[in-house]
């Protein structure tokens, strides 16, 4: 007897091939048959009439580790409820391993309070073992974060590495890749990576080729310097001959939107020249960013202590204020999402400035004086450009968020709850592409980049990660006021051959650790 039999559905297999009317049989965590009118009996029979049956969606850009929710909210219901069955952690330079010193874990403190967390691993392999021994709502794999290993060796020093330190970074990265890391990530905008030399980045990137793993890069600039930042990534990809994915590609602030055509041309030209380049994008016109990155880079190159020192110094503070006043930020659209000052949450920078009777630039520094960890929403993207990026042949769709189970004290970006259904709703309503291509962007393409041959597709002997959704009702409900509303249209989610989500509720934690 089969474990699960899905009847009468329209199967979109994740390869881009035309949809077919097929039944899907699942046994012992695997797809054992896909054929019309399967007659076998099963413990669970699902009628998928007028529904689409697809591989479980893969979130290739997740921060469930850096927000710590993979441990304190392991059900990851916000992920499962939007059809995600696999999430890739360790992005933007920050991973939870290897931890070579007490300083290593501090790379996540801009996203999560470190007080009270429990850590019982040091190496990357030990970290994966810890994950393997706990219940997981979704499958998880992880990149190794450049900032994590860098900070473990340099501590709070913000400088270029010595030759001996570079050798240590190289060994730690190589060991992590051998122990199961899916690739390497850079977060070049953040204080502990901003001074990384070209030589350092090249040496570490070169380690990926032998294991056919990929590099994920948070660009140095997503605004006025975006073209130069993309050039840096393309050069790395050419030098190392490895696949490179740009994280959450976008152009921030209306004053820079005119660079969009040049940006797309650079990426497409590089691709047609043989560079293995791609990017992920979330289908929202609002970013979710660390507030200190709005400052000039020199202001936070010294880390938290250096930032606070610059804010307190009258001369340096004046220089920062001059920069902010000339940067053309729309302060009425920048909203505090999380901060040590809970009274500030949900307020715009403009509102805080008015309440404090100071300029908006002064208000930003006042917020950072309270909490250097402050995170903001910023309605600073072009919806038209977002949709073009979603439709690009070089893009994959990702949340760039975290998985949550319960209502949050802070505001979270609605993409944590709604990314995949929102994308599919845009596909349906705005005719961005056909369904087969859309599903491939969130299943087969990320699986290929990750090297997960048995996921991201519906084929005999593949892992039984399956989503059943209604194409007519699929859509997101989460917004910036109520960001934790579950999406609509996702009816069943099956993870490793077991039902994980149905009727709007998580029914089981069936995830596992995945490696290449």
FENWOCOR-V682554 format. One record per backbone hydrogen bond with DSSP energy under -0.5 kcal/mol. CO is the residue of the C=O (numbers start at 1). NH is the residue of the N-H. If there is no record, write none. Layout:
[[CO,NH] [CO,NH]]
This chain:
[[2,43] [3,44] [4,26] [5,7] [5,46] [6,24] [7,48] [8,50] [9,11] [9,22] [10,53] [11,13] [11,20] [12,55] [13,458] [20,11] [20,22] [22,9] [23,35] [24,6] [25,32] [25,33] [26,3] [26,4] [27,30] [29,464] [30,27] [30,32] [31,461] [33,25] [35,23] [35,38] [41,2] [44,5] [45,47] [46,7] [46,48] [48,51] [51,10] [52,54] [52,469] [53,12] [54,467] [57,59] [57,85] [57,86] [58,60] [59,88] [61,400] [61,401] [62,91] [63,67] [64,70] [65,68] [68,71] [68,72] [69,73] [71,74] [73,76] [74,137] [76,79] [76,80] [77,81] [79,82] [79,84] [80,83] [83,57] [85,139] [86,59] [87,89] [87,141] [88,62] [89,143] [91,94] [93,95] [93,147] [93,148] [97,145] [98,100] [101,104] [103,106] [104,107] [105,108] [106,109] [108,111] [108,112] [114,117] [117,119] [122,98] [122,99] [123,127] [124,128] [125,129] [126,130] [127,131] [128,132] [129,133] [130,133] [131,134] [136,511] [137,510] [139,87] [140,514] [141,89] [142,182] [144,185] [145,149] [146,150] [147,151] [148,152] [149,153] [150,153] [150,154] [151,155] [154,157] [157,159] [162,166] [163,167] [164,168] [165,169] [166,170] [167,171] [168,172] [169,173] [170,174] [171,175] [172,176] [173,177] [174,178] [175,179] [176,181] [177,180] [182,214] [183,144] [184,216] [185,146] [186,218] [187,190] [190,193] [190,194] [193,196] [197,201] [198,202] [199,203] [200,204] [201,205] [202,206] [204,207] [205,208] [206,209] [208,211] [208,213] [209,212] [214,184] [215,245] [216,186] [217,219] [217,247] [218,188] [222,252] [223,226] [225,229] [226,230] [227,231] [228,232] [229,233] [230,234] [231,235] [232,236] [233,237] [234,238] [235,239] [236,240] [237,241] [237,242] [243,215] [244,278] [245,217] [246,280] [250,252] [253,256] [254,257] [256,259] [257,260] [259,263] [260,264] [261,265] [262,266] [263,267] [264,268] [265,269] [266,270] [267,271] [268,272] [269,273] [270,275] [271,274] [275,277] [276,244] [278,246] [279,396] [280,249] [281,398] [282,284] [285,381] [287,378] [289,376] [290,293] [291,294] [292,295] [296,299] [296,300] [297,300] [297,301] [300,303] [302,306] [303,307] [304,308] [305,309] [306,310] [307,311] [308,312] [309,313] [313,317] [314,318] [315,319] [316,320] [317,321] [318,322] [319,323] [320,324] [321,325] [322,326] [324,327] [324,329] [329,331] [330,333] [331,334] [331,349] [331,350] [333,335] [333,379] [334,349] [335,337] [335,377] [336,346] [337,411] [338,375] [340,342] [341,344] [342,345] [344,347] [347,336] [348,352] [349,353] [350,354] [351,355] [352,356] [353,357] [353,358] [354,357] [359,363] [360,364] [361,365] [362,366] [363,367] [364,368] [365,369] [366,370] [367,370] [367,371] [371,374] [374,291] [375,337] [375,338] [376,289] [377,335] [378,287] [378,380] [380,253] [381,383] [382,386] [383,387] [384,388] [385,389] [386,390] [387,391] [388,392] [389,392] [392,395] [394,279] [396,281] [401,63] [404,78] [413,416] [414,417] [414,418] [415,419] [418,422] [419,423] [420,424] [421,425] [422,426] [423,427] [424,428] [425,429] [426,430] [426,432] [427,431] [434,438] [435,439] [436,440] [437,441] [438,442] [439,442] [440,443] [440,445] [441,397] [442,58] [443,447] [444,448] [445,449] [446,450] [447,451] [447,452] [451,453] [452,455] [454,463] [457,459] [459,462] [462,31] [463,465] [464,466] [464,497] [465,56] [466,494] [467,54] [467,469] [468,491] [468,492] [469,52] [469,471] [470,473] [470,474] [475,488] [482,479] [482,485] [485,478] [488,475] [489,470] [489,491] [491,503] [492,468] [493,500] [493,501] [494,466] [495,498] [498,495] [500,507] [500,508] [501,493] [502,505] [505,502] [508,510] [512,140]]
